[in-house]
């Protein structure tokens, strides 16, 4: 029996065109995409690995500063390399695959929700997704996360279509998306859709139906051929080329060890994601209260139970992980966004004002610290960041944009009910969320990005015009190699080499090394020096 066979007919699409929604979503995801420098460490590392792949001509293997890189599979590097090949090596090109994946992610949400929840709820969900803080962040980061989330959503949605219809086509598409997900990030591409489908089947309590579904999936040879045919060739090549180094680097360190232990000091308590999820869903997080109130009703509905099971599985599973990074919980954000869009349809004045105030608080959280930097920067303990922040210019444009944005958001929340219905119900809240996102993308992110990454970019541009080789000394800023367009290993300099180093580390050099360099560039705690003494100490 199909999943929804015993439930009332689902809402039907009203026949509205998709292109206005698609264009609006695309405009948000591309807005100011290349305005901020690459952020270290992740964006710099992915981007430099892509640049080195293009420079070497070896599109089957990645390196970072000349050393094998096993952090992620090959998929996102292919997309970034294609973008850079077409548009040149710049921030826009490096981030474009992630932006297009965020756009595709939102369109997938719209396409899934439209026939099931109605066109208005579908549009609300798509716009809420691309204006949520977490998606705003990963949708313009030159990393694998937006690509992975896009593929997870496609696979899991097709998993539901298979449950609902029993047709083979969505099952086979789901296997294909999983195969692509394995090329994007690894085993998590299997885990999330399989868990969402499996938990729903278990919740039905129909063991015969569960057995039939399992047999249907396991014995569908075309589905398996798609998955294996997409993912296996590259994994087989990597294993053949690198042997146990690939197994230890990718499967053990960057997958198993991340779950069973804490890597790179990214730990957290069991309640970590209970705090992080609402933050990443700002300014829409107050709607989670409405989702919680309707949780029993959602659980009684087949689709609602599927969405709840998907979201709660991610929340619980990654809460048990030893390594905790904020973006992990986004694997389960989509079902919550769909449920929140349903809550927005029912929202009263109090909830609409709560969403508006959340947007205002978010704007204040990025603008007020920037404006008050001179008052608190001396309290920053890290010497490099204290120096970086201490060189900030007054963020006048950011302050004005945030203030005007906050006034617009509050004005939209105050729209009378009759006008709100003429606009389309949730339209005033959605417009407020779009205003918040555009201020973040157009003013906050470029200002903060230039402040903390601008000196590294400028140092790289200086180094690029000099003939000497360069290294990173007691520092890990992989974006330096991207902007310099040369691998820049991490080690102490040899005589005649350039070295990127923190200014406070220069001040602490041993007495016998203190006069062994010339300063080529220095700005806000970042220095580029030319080493002219004996081989430097790694201390």
Secondary structure by P-SEA (a helix, b strand, c coil): cccccccccccccccccaaaaaaaaaaaaaccccccccccaaaaaaaaaaaaaaaaccccccccccccccccccaaaaaaaaaaacccccccccaaaaaaaaaaaaaaaaaaacccccaaaaaaaaaaaaacaaaaaaaacccaaaaaaaaaaaaaaaaaaaaacccaaaaaaaaaaaaaaaaccccccccaaaaaaaaaaaaaccaaaaaaaaaaaaaaaaaaaaaaaaccaaaaaaaaacaaaaaaacccccccccccccccccccccaaaaaaaaaaacccccaaaaaaaaaaaaaacaaaaaaaaaaaaaaaaaaacccccccccccaaaaaaaaaaaaaaaccaaaaaaaaaaaaaaaaaaccccccccccccccccaaaaaaaaacccaaaaaaaaaaaaaaaaaaaaccaaaaaaaccaaaaaaaaaaaaaaaaccaaaaaaaaccaaaaaaaaaaaaccbbbbbcccccaaaaaaaccccccccccccbbbbbbaaaaaacccccccccccccccccbbbbbbcccccccc
